[in-house]
Amino acid sequence: MQLDKLRVAITGGFGSLGKTTVQAALDAGARVAAIGRGDPPTEGMLRATCIGGVDLADAQQAKKALAAAAEALGGLDALVNIAGTFRYETLAGGSLDTWDLLYRINLRTAVAASQAALEHLPAGGRIINIGAASALKGGAGVGAYTASKSGVMRFTEALAEELKDRDITVNALLPSILDTPPNRADMPNADFTQWVKPQQLADVIVFLLSKHSSAITGALIPVMGRV
Ligand SMILES: NC(=O)c1ccc[n+]([C@@H]2O[C@H](COP(=O)([O-])OP(=O)(O)OC[C@H]3O[C@@H](n4cnc5c(N)ncnc54)[C@H](OP(=O)(O)O)[C@@H]3O)[C@@H](O)[C@H]2O)c1
């Protein structure tokens, strides 16, 4: 799959899935700007432009970061919204702050980054969001998480409709469990072979970035591994 100098901004680009996606896009020939809240990793991002210290839930910071990405890449063809987080918390004994936090980190970051990217994206542009397969149905302890990721899914559909006339596609991937070091540490007795490898999800992201996906928009695509 060739991305042929496609200019791609990737949020959450310093995290587990983000780093793998940055590398996969670079390997496919894209030019990449990785945007993150913390400091960029010291290794492995050498061919990407790294823009750190950005709180993407803040509209002004998102606007500045996407403008910096577009300037560094000479324009912007695609945005991949990977920034996100997870909390397990039951309502009894839980805090409303957790609902605000997950809304802010999982949904507001994607909305603010997308709004900022729209100033730059041309016809044929791409926006790819990361939802969650677990948000297809609520479960004990994941109310705030699934509500925020459900928001990502409805946002994806709404923006896809809004942007049909501009020929910009908007899709979301719904992973089950990613095979990341934090997940292995949290669930040491699980069968890791059933999980989705970040590289497998990055491969799907590269497909959605490519010209081969031009007929797909408004799709919510489960990427479940064998879970
Ligand atoms: N891991 C899974 O099993 C799983 C399953 C389903 C869906 N997902 C989704 O997949 C995505 C990637 O997951 P992951 O495991 O790679 O997570 P991760 O390693 O924690 O990476 C997420 C990245 O997002 C960044 N971020 C958080 N808030 C931000 C903000 N306000 N502004 C800018 N950047 C921000 C984080 O930066 P800081 O570290 O500096 O905060 C981090 O680098 C997330 O959207 C997650 O919800 C993951």
The ligand as an ORCA input file, in Angstrom:
! r2SCAN-3c Opt
* xyz 0 1
  N      -5.176      0.110     24.134
  C      -6.317     -0.505     23.824
  O      -6.532     -1.681     24.144
  C      -7.376      0.249     23.072
  C      -8.589     -0.389     22.768
  C      -9.564      0.325     22.068
  C      -9.324      1.629     21.690
  N      -8.125      2.208     22.009
  C      -7.890      3.592     21.606
  O      -6.751      3.632     20.768
  C      -6.076      4.873     20.962
  C      -4.612      4.624     21.278
  O      -4.488      3.818     22.428
  P      -3.054      3.531     23.064
  O      -3.156      2.261     23.792
  O      -2.001      3.703     22.036
  O      -2.979      4.721     24.124
  P      -1.694      5.507     24.670
  O      -0.456      4.713     24.519
  O      -2.078      6.000     26.028
  O      -1.590      6.748     23.674
  C      -2.518      7.780     23.708
  C      -1.774      9.071     23.456
  O      -2.712     10.163     23.452
  C      -2.083     11.269     24.052
  N      -3.042     12.228     24.599
  C      -3.923     12.038     25.605
  N      -4.594     13.167     25.861
  C      -4.126     14.097     24.993
  C      -4.423     15.462     24.786
  N      -5.346     16.117     25.515
  N      -3.751     16.134     23.837
  C      -2.810     15.487     23.097
  N      -2.481     14.191     23.234
  C      -3.140     13.506     24.196
  C      -1.277     10.655     25.180
  O      -0.282     11.551     25.591
  P       0.141     11.566     27.178
  O       0.641     10.201     27.462
  O       1.188     12.631     27.235
  O      -1.103     11.904     27.936
  C      -0.729      9.386     24.527
  O       0.520      9.591     23.921
  C      -6.843      5.624     22.042
  O      -7.772      6.497     21.444
  C      -7.561      4.510     22.765
  O      -8.737      4.938     23.429
  C      -7.159      1.565     22.685
*
